[in-house]
Amino acid sequence: MIRRYRAPGRINLIGEHTDYNLGYVLPMAIDRHCLATAEARDGGMLYLASRQFPETLQIPVAALATATPRGDWTDYPVGVARELERAGFPLTGLSLEVDSTVPVGSGLSSSASLLVASALAFLGGRECDGLALVELCQRAESEFVGLPCGIMDYAISLFGEEGAALLLDCRSREGRLVPLPPEAAIVAVNSMVKHELAGTAYADRVRECQEAARQARVPHLRDAPLDQVAHLPRARHVVTENQRVLDFADAADAGDLEHLGKLMVESHRSLQQDYQVSCAELDTLVELALELPGVYGARLTGGGFGGCTVNLVSDVMADQFAHAIRQRYQAKCGIVPEVLICRASGGASTL
């Protein structure tokens, strides 16, 4: 029997680099997804293939416990398969083919959508608590793939709802849906660059935050009073960003588009200056966006050093914005960006 499973990517509206500090985030699932097609096979082997990448893999289920990363896309399904086995969900022979419409390396969480879709395929309809599955996917990416990440991406890929973002407390794991103002559009603009610094700098920021928390004598930076860490730029970003997330949720509840946009711009400045994860292309996209009519706010989204910006735009101006930002960025940087008008999507599902 052939089964198909869908898991969306996400765009984070605000709350960047706060999840691994157990702070607050506010992502939404988007109408781009990873589709995993699974078919049972005899022989106790996993067969992995992708429509986007040339690498394939055949691995015995019995070898998952001792598998090591190869440094390509197959690390994600292998990592999550290994974690499922450890969690008491034994695997049998399976052929898995994945096909994704989430742009790779864009900051829209193509990796989390791949992990979640693969996990559902390997479960094959077996019940697994949603939060346990979120934490299992996080372990697969942090411990097997090697990226020390928080829970945000997997949580929104599983729990997303149409028309809403998710305000998530990454420590308590509690969340609430935040309806998005219908008169505003969420537009992702892909810079089409990903600087090599991204991987190492991400791990560096995690370590710097841990050291800042130690200096402030708190378990995590979300617990630090601003006056205690104001002299530490990385910590200053995390503490102020957490407050911006809460303020953003309140402004969304009130339908205050101007305040939402102001908070997005403040977030970008903090990521640019205090956390230092922006780059020339992202800064250019933000500045160009803020010059255009109908734009309330713009900022980088995702880990930084390339990938996408997220833009809050008047719904009636979204198509005009997409055309203008494409032309202006190409003229300024010589690169044609990918522009995605995103709609808040439902979470992962069986098709």
LINPECOR-V842228 format. One record per run of one state. SS is the DSSP state (2 for helix, 1 for strand, 0 for the rest). FROM is the first residue (numbers start at 1). TO is the last residue. If there is no record, write none. Layout:
ss=[SS:SS]
from=[FROM:FROM]
to=[TO:TO]
This chain:
ss=[0:1:0:2:0:1:0:1:0:1:2:0:2:0:1:0:2:0:2:0:2:0:1:0:1:0:1:0:1:0:2:0:2:0:2:0:2:0:2:0:2:0:1:0:1:2:0:1:0:1:0]
from=[1:2:15:19:22:24:41:45:51:57:61:67:74:87:94:101:110:124:130:146:152:160:161:162:164:170:175:180:184:195:197:217:221:224:226:230:233:255:257:274:280:291:295:302:306:315:334:338:343:349:351]
to=[1:14:18:21:23:40:44:50:56:60:66:73:86:93:100:109:123:129:145:151:159:160:161:163:169:174:179:183:194:196:216:220:223:225:229:232:254:256:273:279:290:294:301:305:314:333:337:342:348:350:351]
